[in-house]
Amino acid sequence: MAGVSLRRRHRLITACSTFSLCLCSAFGHGLHAAEPSLNPPAPVDVIWFPNPPYAVDAQGVPSGLEIDLWRMIAETRQIPYRIRRAESFESLIEQISSGEADLAISGVLINENRSKIFQFSFPTASSNLKLYKLEKKKPTAIKLLRIILSREVLLIFIGLILIACLFAIPVWLLERHRQDFSSLRKRHQLIFILQKTLLLSTDHTKRSKSRIISIGSLFARVLLTAYFASYVLKLSNEASTSKEAKTESTVQAEIQQQSSFATIPGYIQTSILKSNGAKTVACNIASACVALLQQGRVDAILDDEQTIQATLDTMPASPKVSAASGALMPLFMAFAFSNRFSQDPRAQAINIGISRSYYDGSYSKLKQHWMTP
């Protein structure tokens, strides 16, 4: 949460980043509401807008991580306040900028430009920016057909044919004159030998030569079985990891692969999309953006992980929406406070450089180079 001084009171704005345990000291230092005064302090004008899990409309009652945190701080330090809902996120930002409100709660992201206007408090949460799309499920028949026509299955069939030709047929040629085979036709004899061979058995052999051949086939069959088991394990691993991001990529590369995005006006994500020339469709809250995606009116959503996951918990499960990328960039970590907390020009330059690296993709590239195993 952050504050910008007014004539009689402080103007504050909430922000999400990494350190949440120091919020109380930031408020206590900025407001001094618990100190005795001849004149009672004016109530803090709190404005909020739904952005789960930070600010939630619970049947008309404001709730959520940051709202509950503010209530705890206000009650503990005896800070009088009144709370009201903004008409939109853009309206929330405008009212904080103009001084119509003192405190904004909506999971507001910290970035370089906002840090020049608002005085941010210690951050309250940390998240990642991800790309979300509809999860397209392929028909089961097509999946099975692709598995059957795969290179691995083809190699397994070739292995079975080789075992039959190199091991089962020579064993049959040596064993076909046995007395217990005399009542069987040649075709039945060969099928019996082949069946025993593929079932990892050697008890069907009577002669030493055929037994040696059968033992040799046993090793080939074990190798083929191990190959088949590894293929099944590979399929199961691919199914479990398909929902997870395989590589971390830049925002620009992911945006260029999509055509239209559902965005909330005033969000940093919206400005990132527009600066990259992406087509955007406005939606008021995260649930409305997800609805646009499920209706097929947009192709993707660029938003932070915690907001989308909290929203999906309250939305219909079908059609399914899931992350289509890894962490494109860490959010809320560009500035922990406004520049007012850091008057040293050198510290300001470093903070601005770090902030820009998050948004131009250079941070993702460096992390991929140095930290990806």
N, C-alpha and C positions, 0 to 999 in steps of 0.2 A: 504494500500500500504506500502511497506517496502523497506528499503535500506540497502545495505552492502557496506562499503566504498571501493573504488578502489584507484589507485594512484592519478588520477586527478579529479574523479567525483564519484558520488554515484551510486550504483547498487540497483535497487528497484524492489519490487514484490508486486502485489496487493493481497489482501486477503479479504474474506468475513466473517463478524461477526456482532456484534450488534451495534456499535456506529459509525454513519456515519457523524455526524456534526463536528467532530474534524479533518477531513482529511486535511483541508487547513492549520491549524497550524502545522500539522506534516510535510507537504511539505515545508512550509515556513521556518521551523526550520532546515530542513535537507538540502535544496538546496541553500538558500540565493541567489536566482537568481535575485531578485529585487534590490540588493545592487549594487552601482556603482563600476565598475572595469575597469582598464586600458585595459585588454584583455577581449574580449567578451567570455562568457562561451561557452563551447562546447555543441552542441545540445544533448539533452537526447535521447538515442536510445531506443525507445519504441517498444516492441514486444507484439503481441496479438494473441489470437486464439479463434475462435467462441465458446461461451458457454452462450447461452441466459439465462436470460435477461442481464447478466453482460457484455458480448461482443457479438455483432451481426454483421453478414455480410449483410449489406443492399445494395444488388446489387453491390457488390464490394467496397462499402464505409464502413469502420469500424464505428460501432455505438454501442449503448447499455449503460447501467447504468454506468459502470466504465469508459468506453472510453469517454462518454460525460462529466463525472465528471472530468476526467483528462484534457480534453480540456478546461473546465472552469477554472480549477486551473492554467493551463499553460498560458492561455490568461490573466488572472487577474494578475499573478505575473511575466508576461513577461519572461516565461521560453521557450527558443528555444528547439524544439524537432523534431525528424523524427520518423515516425511510419511505421511498416511493420508487415506482417502476418507470423506467424510460420507455418511450414509444419505440425506439430502435437503438441499435448499438451506435449508429452515427449520432443520434440525439444525445446519447450518454456522453460521448466524447465532446460534443459541442457544448453541452451544459457545464462540463468540467472546465473547458477552455475559457468560457465566458464568465465563469464565476457564479452561475446560477445554482450550482451544487458544490458541495465541499468534498464529498467522498464518493468514488465510483467503484462498484463491485461488479465485475463480469469476467473475471479471468483475463484482464487486459494484458496483452503481451508487451514486453519492454523492448524497444528498439532505439536506434540512435536519435531519430527525429523526435520521438515522444519524450526522450530523456531531456531534451532541450526545452520542452514546454512544461512538463509535469515533474513534480518531486515524488519519485517513487519510494515506497517503503521497502523493507526487506521483502524479497519474493516469497510466495506462498506455495509454489508447486513447480514441478519440472516435467516436461513432456517432450515429445518428438513430433516433427511434421511428417505426415505420411500421405500417400495418395490412396484413395479408396474408390473401388469400382464394384460393379455387380459381379458376383462369382458365377461364371458360366459353367454349368454342369453338362458334360458330354453324355449322350445315351450309353447305357451299359453295354449294348450290343456293339457299338463302335469301339468302346474300350477293350472288350474281349477280342474283337477282330484285330485291333492293333497289337494286342499281346500275342495272338496266334501267329501273326505275320512278322513278328519281331525277329531280329537276328538271333537272339538268344534261343528262342523256341526252335528256330530252324536248325541251329547247331545241335540242340538236344535230339531232334529227330535224326539228323545225320549220324550222331553218335550211336543211336539205337540200331540204325542200319548197319553201321560198321561192326558193332558187336555181333549182330546176327551173321554177317558175312565172314568175319575173321575168326569167330569163336564157336557160335552155335552150329553152323554148317559142318565145320571139321569134326566137331564132337559127334554129330549125327552120322557122318560117314564112317567113323570108327565104331560107333555103338549100334548101328542099325541091324546087325546080324545077331543080336542077342536073342535068346529064346523068349524072353518076356515081351519082345517087340514083334515076334513072328505073327501074332494075331492082329497086329495093327497095320494099317496101310502106311505107305511111305509118307504121305501128307500128314497123317496123325502123328507119326514118329517125329517128324521135323517140328511140328507144332509143340509137342511135348518137350523136346529138347530146348526149343526157343523159349518156352514159358519158364522152364527151370532156370535158364541162363539169365533172363531178365529179372527174375525174382531173387537174385543173389544166392543161388543155391548150387551146390556141387555134389549133392547126394544122388544125382541121376547118372553118374558116371561109374563104370565098372573097370575099365582098362586104365593102366598107368598113363599112357599117352594122352588119352582123352581127359583124364583127371588133371594132368599138368596144364592142358589147354584151358580147362574150366577154371583152374586157379588163376591163370593169367587173365581170363575174362573178368574174374572177380575184382581185380584191381581197376580194370577199365570201367566196370560198372560203379564202383565206389567213387571214382573221379567224376563220372557223369552225374551221379546222385549229388555230389558236393556242388557241382556247377549249377544244377537245378535248384538246390537249396539257396545258393548265393543269389540266384536270379529272383527267387521269391522274396528274399530279404531285401533286395534292391527295390523291388516294387513297393513293398510295405514302407520302406524309408522314404521313397519319393512321395507316397501318399500323405505321410505325416509331415513332411517338410515343404509341401507345395504351398501351404498357406503362409509360410514364413518368407521373409525377404532373403534372397540369395546373395545379393551384392548391394552395397550402398552406392548410390549414384547421385548426380547433381540434380538440382531442381529443374534446371533448364532442359536437360535431356528427357526427364519424365514428362514435362509439360508439352514438349514438342510432339510426343506420341499420342496425345489426346486432342480432341476437337473442341469440347465445351465442358465447362466446370460450373457447379453450383457454388455460389459464394455469398457471404454476408457482407453487405456494404460497410466499409470502415475497417474491416479486418486487415491485418498485415498480409495475410494470405491472398486477399483480393488484390492488393497493390503488387504483390509478387507476380501474380498471374497476368495482370494487365501490363506490367513492365516487360513481360515476355511475349506479349501479343496474343494471349489466349482469349478465346471467346468465353464470356461469363454470363451466367443467368442469376439474377439476384434472388435471395431467399432470406427471410427474416431471422430464423433461428436454425440451429443444427438439425432439428427433426424435420423441418421443411426442406432443407437441403437433401437429406437422406430420402425423403419422399419423392423429390424430383428425380433422384437417381433410380429409385425403384420403379418409377413410372416410365423410365426410358427417355426422359426429356433432356437429360445431360449424360455425359459419358463418365465423369469422375468428380471427386471432391478432394480438395487439398485442405487438410485440417490437422489439428493436433490429435494425437492418439487418445488421450484421456477424454477429450470432448466427444469424439466419435464413439468410443466404446460405451461411455455413459449414455449416450443418445440411443445407440442400438439396443441397449437393454430394455428400453421402453417402446421400441418399434416392432412392427410385425417381422417375424423371422424370415419370411419369404416375400419377394426374392432376396436371397442372401447377399449382404454387403460385407466385403472383407478388404483388408489392406492389399493393395496391388504393388506395393513397393516397400523397401526397407525404410529406415530413418533417413529422410532426405536432408534434414538439418536439425540440430538441437534448438528448441525454442526456449524463450524466456531467460536465456542466459547471457544475452548481450550486455545488459547493464543491470547490476543489482540495485543501484541507486541512481539518482539523477547526477548531473555534473556538479551540483551544489555540494554533494558529499565528497567530491574530489576536486579540490581547487588547484592541485599541482598540474601544470600543463603537460608534463610528461605522462602522468597517469591518465589524463584525458586522451592523449594521443594513442596510448596503448589500448584503452578501452574502445575507442572508436575503430581502431584497426581490427580488434577482435570481433567487434560487432559486424563490421562489413564482411569479414571472412565467412561469417555464418550465412550471409544472404547472397553472396556472389558465387558460392559453390567451392571456394578455395579450401575452406575448412574440411568439407567432405572429401576432397581429393587428398589432402594431407593425411587425414585419418585413415583413408583407404590404403594409402601407401605405407604408413608407419605402423598401423595398428591391426590391419586385416591379416590374419595368419595365412 
